Amino acid sequence: MTRSFDIAAAAVGPPDSAALADAVARQSRLTKPAGALGRLESVGIQLCGIAGCCPPPRPVPAAVAVFAGDHGVLAEGVTPWPQEVTGQMVANFVAGGAAISVLARQAGASLTVVDVGIATDLSVLGLDGAPGLRRRRVRAGTGNLAVASAMTEEEARQALDVGTETASELVAGGARCLVTGEMGIGNTTPAAALIAALTGKPPAEVTGRGTGIDDSTLARKVTVIERALVLHAAALADGPLAVLAAVGGLEIAALVGFIIGGAAARVPVVVDGVIADAALLVAASLVPDVVGFCIAGHQSAEPGAATALDHLGLQAVLDLGMRLGEGSGACLALPIIEASARILGEMAAFDSAGVTEKN
């Protein structure tokens, strides 16, 4: 059986080189000094390469997908927050009360929440049939990555399929831009483990305070990741899928599929903070061309985010000192990304505006 993820991965090619060249030429003719609009220009050029035309279509409407999963590594005391908060926050998303709920409304983006690995039975929270919630659970939380693999490779593949299919369904429903979101108490630990494993950086350099942990908890978190990387050394040598299964998370795996699914559909994928950055590292290891379809929405305050983006050669649109996750920073970048498209589509050129160019 051919999996939906494999189909999407095979469909990802590089951005359109002719459209990129047209965009560069068009930027040079617009009524402004060359480079005067800074990142708006480079993002607009990238949008042309993604869409295969210049000017590019406006990346609206956008669709945010929040993938939720729990983590067995909580048993190691890496965060003071209890596991049940993941399910409670899903209820908050569905009710419209979370930060991403507010920011998606502001941006005019839809919000879809996907249970890919929550430990809590959402029926107990009264969420059966809740609008905007998709029940695609692979298993009820991962294993403790410090003592065993977080999941099997088959479970990781199932989560990849969930993400890919979600991207395909949202684009088929009219989305012209995808935004990565996630929820999972403790998920900065597997994210840091993935970033360390895929960039070669020591865990102490890429591990942050997540939900605001104290010094002793941070030290414990670093030690847990160091132990995990030693424990799973053989798996880490087997390639990105093995790394994902050994030290990742179900929601992170779903994000990998979501990113690749968006690239296969040739729509921009706006990547959020450190969790999504870790997923993008995995996605780029599996399908290198996917990076050309991704825009780093913001620079998370988590140290692993800067490491991941530097490794991928990406520069974030925003840097607001945020570390919430959920897709919040990426959602805030949407108006700027749309402005990049509108500049190319609506700004006059020197010849058409009758403006004299410099000598």
C-alpha positions in Angstrom: 0.0 0.0 0.0 1.3 3.4 -1.0 1.0 5.8 1.9 -0.3 9.4 1.6 3.0 10.7 3.0 5.1 8.9 0.4 2.9 10.2 -2.4 3.3 13.8 -1.1 7.0 13.5 -0.6 7.5 12.2 -4.2 5.5 15.2 -5.5 7.7 17.9 -3.9 10.0 19.6 -6.4 12.0 22.8 -6.2 10.3 26.2 -6.4 9.8 27.4 -10.0 13.0 28.9 -11.3 11.4 31.0 -14.1 8.9 32.5 -11.7 11.7 33.3 -9.3 13.7 35.1 -12.0 10.5 37.0 -13.1 10.0 38.1 -9.5 13.6 39.4 -9.1 13.2 41.3 -12.4 9.8 42.8 -11.4 11.2 43.9 -8.0 13.9 45.8 -9.8 11.3 47.8 -11.8 9.0 48.8 -8.9 8.9 52.4 -7.8 11.4 52.2 -5.0 15.2 52.0 -4.5 16.4 48.4 -5.0 16.1 46.5 -1.7 14.3 49.3 0.1 11.5 47.0 1.2 13.9 44.5 2.8 12.4 41.1 3.7 9.1 42.0 2.0 11.0 41.7 -1.3 12.6 38.3 -0.6 9.4 36.8 0.8 7.5 38.1 -2.3 10.1 36.5 -4.6 9.7 33.2 -2.6 5.9 33.3 -3.0 6.4 33.5 -6.8 8.6 30.5 -6.8 6.1 28.6 -4.7 3.1 29.5 -6.9 5.0 29.3 -10.2 3.9 32.7 -11.4 4.7 36.4 -11.0 3.0 38.2 -9.4 2.0 35.6 -6.9 -1.6 35.0 -5.7 -2.3 36.4 -2.3 -1.8 33.7 0.3 -5.3 33.9 1.6 -7.3 32.3 3.1 -4.8 30.7 5.6 -5.5 27.6 7.6 -3.9 26.9 10.9 -3.6 23.2 12.0 -2.8 22.5 15.6 -1.6 18.9 16.1 -1.8 17.7 19.7 0.0 14.9 21.4 1.3 13.9 24.8 4.8 12.7 25.9 6.0 9.9 28.1 9.1 11.9 28.9 7.1 13.9 31.5 7.9 11.0 33.9 11.4 12.5 34.0 10.2 15.7 35.6 11.1 18.0 32.6 8.2 20.3 33.3 6.0 21.2 36.2 2.8 21.2 34.0 0.7 18.0 34.3 -0.1 16.0 31.2 -3.9 16.6 31.4 -3.3 20.2 30.4 -2.8 19.1 26.8 -6.4 17.9 26.5 -7.7 20.8 28.5 -6.0 23.2 26.1 -7.5 21.4 23.1 -10.9 22.1 24.7 -9.8 25.8 25.0 -8.8 25.8 21.3 -12.2 24.4 20.3 -14.0 26.9 22.5 -12.1 29.8 20.9 -10.3 30.9 24.1 -6.6 30.2 23.4 -4.1 32.7 22.0 -4.1 30.9 18.6 -7.8 31.1 18.6 -7.7 34.9 18.9 -4.8 35.3 16.5 -6.4 33.1 13.8 -9.6 35.1 14.1 -7.6 38.3 13.7 -5.9 37.0 10.6 -9.0 35.6 9.1 -7.6 32.1 9.2 -9.4 28.9 9.9 -8.4 26.8 12.9 -8.3 23.0 12.9 -7.3 20.9 15.9 -6.1 17.4 15.3 -5.8 14.8 18.1 -2.9 12.7 16.9 -1.7 11.4 20.3 -3.4 12.9 23.3 -3.3 10.7 26.4 -6.6 12.1 27.8 -9.9 10.7 26.5 -11.4 13.7 24.9 -14.9 12.3 25.4 -14.5 12.9 29.1 -14.0 16.6 28.3 -17.2 16.7 26.3 -15.5 17.1 22.9 -17.3 14.4 20.9 -18.4 16.0 17.7 -16.8 19.4 18.5 -16.5 21.6 15.4 -12.9 22.0 14.2 -11.6 19.0 16.0 -10.4 15.9 14.1 -9.8 12.7 16.0 -6.8 11.0 14.3 -5.1 9.5 17.3 -2.3 7.1 16.5 -1.7 6.2 20.2 -2.3 7.8 23.6 0.9 9.6 24.0 4.5 8.6 23.2 6.8 6.4 25.3 9.4 7.9 27.6 12.3 8.7 25.2 14.8 8.5 28.0 14.2 4.8 28.5 12.8 3.6 25.2 11.8 4.8 21.8 9.1 7.4 21.8 7.2 5.4 19.2 7.7 2.7 16.6 8.6 3.7 13.0 5.2 2.5 11.9 3.5 4.8 14.4 5.7 7.6 13.2 4.6 6.8 9.6 1.0 6.9 10.7 1.4 10.3 12.2 3.2 11.5 9.0 0.1 10.4 7.1 -2.2 12.3 9.5 -0.3 15.5 8.8 -0.1 15.0 5.0 -3.8 14.2 4.8 -4.7 17.2 6.9 -2.7 19.5 4.6 -4.3 18.0 1.5 -7.8 18.4 3.0 -7.3 22.0 4.0 -5.9 23.0 0.6 -8.8 21.1 -1.1 -11.1 23.1 1.1 -9.7 26.4 -0.3 -6.7 27.2 1.9 -3.9 29.0 0.0 -1.5 29.1 3.0 -0.9 26.7 5.8 0.2 27.5 9.3 1.9 25.0 11.6 0.5 24.7 15.2 1.0 22.2 18.0 0.1 21.4 21.6 1.7 18.9 23.9 2.9 19.4 27.4 6.6 18.6 27.5 7.2 18.8 23.8 10.1 21.1 23.9 12.1 18.2 25.2 11.7 16.0 22.1 12.0 19.1 20.0 15.4 19.9 21.5 16.4 16.2 21.2 15.6 16.2 17.5 17.4 19.5 16.9 20.5 18.2 18.7 20.5 14.9 16.8 20.0 16.5 13.4 22.4 19.5 13.8 25.1 17.9 15.9 24.8 20.6 18.5 25.1 19.6 22.2 21.8 19.4 24.1 22.9 22.2 26.5 23.0 24.6 23.5 19.6 23.9 22.1 17.5 23.2 25.2 15.5 26.0 26.7 13.1 26.7 29.5 9.9 25.9 27.6 7.1 26.8 29.9 9.4 28.8 32.1 11.2 26.1 34.2 13.7 26.9 36.9 17.4 26.2 36.7 17.3 22.8 38.3 14.5 21.6 36.0 16.4 22.9 33.0 19.6 21.0 34.1 17.5 17.8 34.5 15.9 18.4 31.0 19.4 18.7 29.4 20.6 15.5 31.2 17.5 13.6 30.0 18.2 14.6 26.4 21.8 13.6 26.7 20.8 10.2 28.1 18.3 9.8 25.3 20.8 10.5 22.5 23.2 8.0 24.0 20.5 5.4 24.4 19.3 5.8 20.9 22.7 6.2 19.2 22.0 3.3 16.8 18.7 4.7 15.7 20.2 8.1 15.3 22.6 6.7 12.7 19.7 5.1 10.7 18.3 8.3 9.3 15.7 10.9 10.0 12.7 8.6 10.3 14.5 6.5 12.9 15.5 9.7 14.7 11.9 10.9 14.7 10.6 7.6 16.0 13.3 7.4 18.7 13.1 10.8 20.3 10.3 12.7 18.6 6.6 13.2 19.2 3.4 12.3 17.5 2.4 15.9 17.0 5.9 16.6 15.7 5.6 13.7 13.2 2.3 15.0 12.1 3.8 18.5 11.5 6.5 16.9 9.4 3.8 15.4 7.2 1.8 18.6 7.2 4.8 20.6 6.0 5.6 18.2 3.2 1.9 18.0 2.3 1.8 21.8 1.9 4.9 21.8 -0.3 3.4 19.0 -2.4 0.3 21.2 -2.9 2.6 24.2 -3.7 1.3 26.5 -1.1 3.4 28.5 1.4 3.8 26.8 4.8 4.4 29.3 7.6 6.4 27.6 10.3 5.9 28.6 13.9 8.4 28.2 16.8 10.9 25.6 18.1 8.6 22.6 17.9 7.7 23.3 14.2 11.4 24.2 13.5 12.3 20.7 14.8 9.7 19.2 12.5 11.0 21.2 9.6 14.5 19.8 10.2 13.1 16.3 9.9 11.1 17.2 6.8 14.1 18.8 5.2 16.2 15.7 6.0 13.6 13.6 4.3 12.7 15.9 1.4 15.3 18.7 1.0 13.2 20.7 -1.5 10.6 21.3 1.1 12.6 24.2 2.6 11.8 26.4 -0.4 8.1 26.3 0.4 8.5 27.3 4.1 8.6 30.7 5.7 9.8 31.0 9.2 7.0 33.0 10.8 8.9 34.1 13.9 12.1 33.6 15.9 11.2 31.7 19.0 13.0 32.6 22.3 13.9 28.9 22.7 17.6 28.5 21.8 17.0 25.5 19.6 14.9 27.6 17.2 17.9 29.8 16.2 20.0 26.7 15.8 17.4 25.0 13.6 16.7 28.0 11.4 20.5 28.7 11.0 21.0 25.1 9.9 18.2 25.4 7.4 19.3 28.8 6.1 16.1 30.5 7.1 15.5 34.0 8.6 12.3 34.6 10.6 9.8 37.3 9.6 9.2 38.4 13.2 11.2 38.3 16.5 8.9 39.2 19.4 10.5 37.1 22.1 7.7 34.6 22.0 7.8 31.0 23.1 4.1 30.0 23.3 3.8 27.7 20.4 0.3 26.8 19.1 1.1 28.5 15.8 0.8 32.0 17.5 4.0 33.6 16.1 3.4 32.2 12.6 -0.1 33.5 12.6 1.1 37.0 13.5 3.4 36.9 10.4 0.5 36.3 8.0 -0.3 40.0 7.2 3.3 40.7 6.4 3.5 37.7 4.1 0.3 38.8 2.4 1.8 42.3 2.0 4.8 40.8 0.2 2.5 39.3 -2.4 0.5 42.5 -2.8 3.6 44.6 -3.3 4.5 42.5 -6.4 0.9 42.5 -7.6 -0.2 46.0 -7.0 2.8 48.3 -6.8 3.5 50.4 -9.9 6.6 50.0 -12.0 8.8 53.0 -12.9 7.6 53.0 -16.6 3.9 52.6 -15.9 3.9 55.3 -13.1 5.9 57.8 -15.1 8.5 58.0 -12.4 12.1 58.7 -13.4 14.6 56.0 -12.4 18.0 56.9 -11.1 20.9 57.4 -13.5 
